């Protein structure tokens, strides 16, 4: 078994990642300076654009950064 863990870093110190298994998708976003975490899990593997938009929208009031495209591009 091979395993790796990597976080992408946003412009305001956000940390985010996502991953898929057949039929499932999970994504997480943290804003450590604001004590904020959001996690989305779905049984729709192709839902990454919607999940990325939701994660970005939820953190945007704290950071003023739109991360939807970045989260989607960081697809695992």
C-alpha positions in Angstrom: 0.0 0.0 0.0 1.2 3.5 -0.8 -0.1 6.5 1.1 0.5 10.2 0.8 -0.9 13.3 2.5 -0.6 16.7 1.1 -2.3 20.1 1.7 -2.6 22.9 -0.7 -2.0 26.4 0.8 -4.2 29.4 0.0 -3.2 33.1 -0.1 -4.5 33.8 3.5 -3.0 30.7 5.1 -5.9 28.4 4.2 -5.2 24.7 4.0 -7.3 22.4 1.8 -7.4 19.0 0.3 -9.8 16.6 -1.3 -9.9 13.0 -2.3 -12.1 10.5 -4.1 -12.9 6.8 -4.0 -15.3 5.2 -6.5 -18.7 6.8 -5.8 -17.4 9.1 -3.0 -15.8 12.5 -2.6 -14.5 14.2 0.6 -13.0 17.7 0.9 -11.7 19.7 3.8 -10.7 23.4 4.2 -9.0 24.9 7.3 -8.3 28.5 8.2 -6.0 28.0 11.2 -5.7 31.7 12.1 -9.5 31.9 12.4 -10.1 28.5 14.1 -12.2 27.5 11.2 -12.7 24.1 9.6 -15.2 22.9 7.0 -15.6 19.3 5.7 -17.9 18.1 3.0 -18.6 14.4 2.2 -20.8 13.3 -0.7 -21.7 10.1 -2.5 -21.4 11.9 -5.8 -17.9 11.5 -7.0 -18.4 14.1 -9.8 -19.6 16.8 -7.3 -16.1 18.4 -7.0 -17.1 21.7 -8.7 -20.1 22.1 -6.3 -18.1 21.1 -3.2 -15.2 23.4 -4.1 -17.7 26.3 -4.5 -19.4 25.6 -1.2 -16.0 25.3 0.7 -14.9 28.6 -0.9 -18.1 30.4 -0.1 -18.1 29.3 3.5 -14.6 30.6 4.2 -14.8 33.7 2.0 -16.2 36.0 4.8 -13.1 35.2 6.9 -10.5 35.6 4.2 -12.0 37.5 1.3 -10.4 34.9 -1.1 -12.3 32.9 -3.7 -10.7 29.5 -3.7 -13.2 27.5 -5.7 -11.0 27.1 -8.8 -7.9 26.3 -6.7 -9.7 23.7 -4.7 -11.1 22.1 -7.8 -7.7 22.1 -9.5 -6.1 20.4 -6.5 -8.2 17.3 -7.1 -6.6 14.2 -5.7 
